Amino acid sequence: MGEKNKEKVGSITKTVMVVAGFVIGWVGIELAFRPFLKSGRSAMDRSLNPDYDPDDSDDLVKRPLDASKEEEQNEGKAENEEEDLKAAS
């Protein structure tokens, strides 16, 4: 019975080591290729966004997939600017 326990512990140890190796490898690849992966992911986000039309944008700024949050922020800024102009008059 002692040998079966040793084999079981040995196989669990090997499995943990292999999984740890994959995790460390994955993190290493993510860190090493971060700029390339980031630009690729943003390109995929743009291509999956049904509201994105490259003909409408003159600048090279990447639009987020969920533009509703950005629109809400812009509306708030416009209202604040209008209030500031009224107060200054």
Secondary structure, DSSP 8 states (H G I E B T S, - for coil): -HHHHHHHHHHHHHHHHHHHHHHHHHHHHHHHTHHHHHHHHHHHHHHH-TT--TTT--S-----S-THHHHHHHHHHHHHHHHHHHHH-
